[in-house]
Amino acid sequence: MIFDAGTGLRKFGQALIDIENLETIKGSLFLSHTHWDHIQGLPFFLPTFLKDNRFIIYGERKKGISLEEILAEQMQGPFFPLEMDAFQADIDFHEVETNKKIEIREDIHVTPFRLTHPNAAIGYLLQIEDIRLAYVTDHEHKVHQLSTNVLEMVQGVDVLIHDAQYSRKEIENGKKGWGHSAWEDVIDLAIDAKVGQLFLYHHDPEIITKLYIMFLIVPTIKYVYFCNIYFYKITNRIENQITSDLKNYGTDKEIINRFLKYLYNPVNISREQLNKMENIHFVPTYNYDKEDKIINYDNVASYKNLQ
């Protein structure tokens, strides 16, 4: 199962072929929406060019245009030298409806739900045996006012992966209506919904100092995760640096205290639970250099890596 198709999908496809060494590759690709940063890895996804592989691509029809037609638009001139019929794999397109459950197999179900984003987007709620995971990318809460439908869908999930592109200050200073969340509001959402673990995702790649606030509120073994592919082991020095940077960024004392409280009072997800989700992959758009002292998994994120 793959969620979204950013540029990291190219390396992920190569890894599937090189590492898995499978005769055939079968998978499901769930698209939150079809903006460029969520689909532009698809034309470079090598497994789709190989016979005997099979993929089901899930997403929405938009304004009477089928999902297949939308994706085919980026694979033709003048944008790309090959058209979609160059794919040799068996590919099916499944157009989803919000709040209508999809059965992947008997013990895995996925439910799409509506997000607030220009041109519309959807989140996904996964049920994997007894584990619940919510994927909420490209969604805008009103500042200080959480979206009711999202709050209901993520209530009590074991893992929440949520858009955290901006801060409240940025949204109030010109980014309102751009379709992304303030990380402070996502923290409130996670607390109110009593989620097990929160991954702050889809952050603005231009502001490196923001890395300090892309943290996992309720981490396993005191790790802070960035965009669910980077992590630091928390030490006193790093804690002090994070606190200092948050203050310099204009973060109020209450938010800092909430961060520190949850940092040292984690609700752990078990290794057994992680094992159940090891084949769930999230492909982000952006990457950071190893010079930033962040462990980098070549832009391919999976729970197997995080073990």
C-alpha positions in Angstrom: 0.0 0.0 0.0 1.4 3.3 -1.1 0.0 6.7 -0.2 0.6 9.5 -2.7 3.1 9.7 -5.5 5.6 12.5 -4.9 9.1 12.5 -6.4 10.2 10.0 -3.8 8.2 7.3 -5.7 11.1 7.0 -8.2 13.6 5.8 -5.6 10.9 3.7 -3.9 10.2 1.9 -7.2 13.8 1.1 -7.7 14.0 -0.1 -4.1 11.1 -2.5 -4.7 12.9 -4.0 -7.6 16.4 -4.1 -6.1 15.6 -5.0 -2.5 12.5 -7.1 -2.7 13.7 -9.1 -5.7 10.1 -10.1 -6.4 9.0 -11.9 -9.6 5.9 -9.8 -9.5 5.0 -6.6 -7.6 1.4 -6.0 -6.6 0.3 -2.9 -4.8 -2.4 -0.3 -4.1 -1.7 3.4 -4.6 -4.0 5.9 -2.8 -3.9 9.5 -4.0 -5.1 12.2 -1.7 -5.5 14.5 -4.7 -3.8 15.2 -8.0 -1.8 18.4 -7.5 1.7 18.1 -9.0 3.6 17.4 -5.7 1.4 14.3 -5.1 1.5 12.7 -8.5 4.7 13.7 -10.3 6.6 10.6 -9.2 4.2 8.3 -11.0 5.7 8.6 -14.5 9.1 7.6 -13.0 7.8 4.6 -11.0 9.7 1.8 -12.7 7.5 -1.1 -11.6 4.7 0.2 -13.7 6.8 -0.2 -16.8 7.4 -4.0 -16.1 5.1 -6.7 -17.2 3.3 -9.0 -14.7 3.2 -6.3 -12.0 -0.2 -5.2 -10.9 -1.4 -1.9 -9.3 -4.7 -0.5 -8.3 -4.7 3.3 -8.2 -7.3 4.9 -5.9 -8.4 8.5 -6.1 -11.2 10.9 -7.0 -13.0 11.9 -10.2 -12.8 15.7 -10.6 -15.5 17.7 -12.4 -16.6 14.9 -14.7 -13.0 13.9 -15.6 -12.0 10.4 -14.7 -9.0 9.6 -12.4 -7.3 7.9 -15.3 -7.7 10.9 -17.6 -6.4 13.2 -15.0 -3.2 11.2 -14.5 -2.8 10.6 -18.3 -2.6 14.4 -18.7 0.9 14.6 -17.2 2.1 11.8 -19.4 1.9 13.4 -22.8 3.6 16.2 -24.7 4.7 18.8 -24.0 5.1 17.6 -20.4 6.5 14.1 -20.9 8.0 12.0 -23.7 5.9 8.9 -23.0 2.2 8.4 -22.7 0.5 6.2 -20.1 0.1 3.3 -22.6 3.8 2.8 -22.1 3.0 1.2 -18.8 3.4 -2.5 -19.1 2.0 -3.4 -15.7 -1.7 -4.3 -15.2 -3.2 -1.0 -13.8 -6.7 -0.6 -12.6 -8.2 2.8 -11.6 -10.7 2.9 -8.7 -12.6 6.1 -8.1 -13.4 6.5 -4.5 -16.3 8.0 -2.7 -15.9 9.8 0.7 -17.0 7.8 3.8 -17.4 4.6 1.7 -15.2 1.9 3.1 -12.8 0.0 0.8 -11.8 -3.6 1.6 -8.2 -4.3 0.6 -8.4 -7.7 2.1 -10.3 -9.2 5.0 -8.2 -7.6 7.7 -7.4 -4.3 6.0 -9.9 -1.5 5.3 -9.5 2.0 4.0 -12.1 4.8 4.4 -11.7 8.1 2.4 -12.9 11.3 4.0 -13.2 14.9 2.8 -10.4 17.4 3.5 -10.4 21.2 2.9 -8.0 22.1 0.1 -8.2 24.0 -3.2 -9.7 21.7 -5.9 -10.6 19.2 -3.1 -8.6 16.5 -1.4 -9.3 13.4 0.7 -7.7 11.8 3.7 -7.7 8.1 4.5 -8.5 6.2 7.6 -6.8 2.7 7.7 -8.0 -0.2 9.8 -5.3 -2.9 9.9 -6.5 -5.6 12.2 -6.8 -3.8 15.5 -4.7 -0.8 14.5 -6.1 2.5 13.2 -4.1 5.0 11.2 -5.2 8.3 9.7 -3.5 10.1 6.8 -4.4 13.7 6.6 -2.4 15.6 4.1 -3.2 19.0 2.4 -5.9 20.1 4.8 -6.7 23.5 6.3 -8.2 24.0 9.7 -9.4 27.4 10.6 -7.0 29.0 13.0 -8.0 28.0 16.6 -11.0 26.1 15.1 -10.6 22.4 14.3 -12.5 20.8 11.4 -15.3 18.8 12.9 -15.3 16.0 10.3 -11.5 15.5 10.6 -11.7 15.5 14.4 -14.4 12.8 14.3 -12.5 10.6 11.8 -9.2 10.7 13.7 -10.7 10.2 17.1 -8.5 7.7 19.1 -6.4 6.6 16.2 -3.1 4.8 17.0 -1.2 6.9 14.4 -2.1 10.3 12.8 0.0 11.7 9.9 -1.1 15.3 9.4 -0.2 18.2 7.2 1.8 20.9 9.1 2.9 23.3 6.4 2.6 26.5 8.3 2.4 28.2 11.7 -0.6 30.1 12.9 1.3 33.3 12.4 2.0 32.5 8.7 -1.6 31.6 8.0 -2.8 34.8 9.6 -0.2 36.8 7.6 -1.3 35.8 4.1 -1.5 32.0 3.8 -5.2 31.7 4.7 -7.0 29.7 2.0 -3.9 28.0 0.7 -5.2 24.7 2.0 -2.7 23.8 4.7 -2.7 23.5 8.5 -0.8 25.3 11.2 1.2 22.9 13.3 -0.2 24.4 16.5 -3.7 23.5 15.5 -2.6 20.0 14.6 -1.2 19.6 18.1 -4.6 20.7 19.5 -6.3 18.2 17.2 -4.1 15.3 18.3 -4.7 16.2 22.0 -8.4 16.5 21.6 -8.7 13.3 19.6 -6.4 11.4 22.0 -4.3 10.0 19.2 -1.5 7.5 20.0 1.2 9.1 17.9 1.4 12.2 15.7 3.6 12.7 12.7 3.7 16.2 11.4 4.0 16.0 7.6 4.1 18.1 4.5 6.0 21.0 6.0 7.4 24.0 4.1 10.8 22.9 2.8 12.1 26.4 2.5 12.4 27.2 6.2 15.0 24.8 7.7 14.5 26.2 11.2 11.0 24.7 11.1 12.5 21.3 11.5 12.6 21.8 15.2 8.9 22.1 15.4 8.1 19.2 13.1 8.0 16.9 16.1 6.1 13.8 17.1 4.1 14.7 20.2 3.8 11.2 21.7 6.9 9.4 20.4 8.2 5.9 20.9 11.3 5.8 23.1 11.7 9.6 23.1 12.2 10.1 19.4 11.1 13.2 17.5 10.0 12.5 13.9 10.1 14.9 11.0 7.9 14.3 8.0 7.9 10.6 9.2 11.3 9.9 7.7 13.7 11.8 10.0 14.4 11.5 13.6 16.6 12.8 16.5 17.3 11.0 19.7 16.3 13.5 22.4 19.1 14.7 24.7 19.1 17.6 27.1 21.2 19.6 24.6 18.6 19.1 21.8 15.7 19.8 24.1 17.3 23.1 25.1 18.0 23.9 21.4 14.4 23.1 20.4 13.0 25.2 23.3 15.2 28.1 22.3 14.3 27.9 18.6 10.6 27.7 19.4 10.9 30.9 21.5 12.8 32.7 18.8 10.1 31.5 16.3 7.5 33.4 18.4 6.0 30.3 20.0 4.2 31.1 23.3 5.2 29.4 26.5 2.0 27.3 26.7 2.8 25.6 23.4 6.4 24.9 24.5 5.2 23.4 27.8 2.7 21.2 26.0 5.4 20.0 23.7 7.8 19.1 26.6 5.0 17.5 28.6 4.1 15.1 25.7 7.7 14.5 24.9 8.4 13.0 28.3 5.0 11.3 28.8 4.8 9.2 25.6 2.0 6.9 24.8 3.9 4.1 23.0 2.8 2.1 20.1 4.1 -1.5 20.4 6.7 -3.2 18.2 4.0 -5.8 17.4 1.7 -3.0 16.1 4.5 -1.6 14.0 5.1 -5.0 12.5 1.5 -5.1 11.3 2.1 -1.9 9.4 5.5 -2.5 7.9 4.2 -2.6 4.3 2.4 0.8 4.5 4.5 3.5 2.8 4.1 7.2 2.6 6.0 9.0 -0.2 6.8 12.6 0.6 7.7 15.3 -1.9 10.7 17.0 -0.3 14.1 15.8 0.9 16.8 17.3 3.1 20.5 17.0 2.9 22.4 14.7 5.4 24.4 17.9 6.3 21.3 18.8 8.4 22.3 16.0 10.7 19.0 14.2 10.1 18.8 10.6 9.3 17.5 10.3 5.8 15.9 7.2 4.3 16.3 8.3 0.7 12.8 9.9 0.7 11.1 6.6 1.2 9.2 6.3 4.5 7.9 3.0 5.9 7.2 1.7 9.4 9.7 -1.1 8.6 12.4 1.6 8.4 11.4 3.2 11.6 12.0 0.0 13.6 
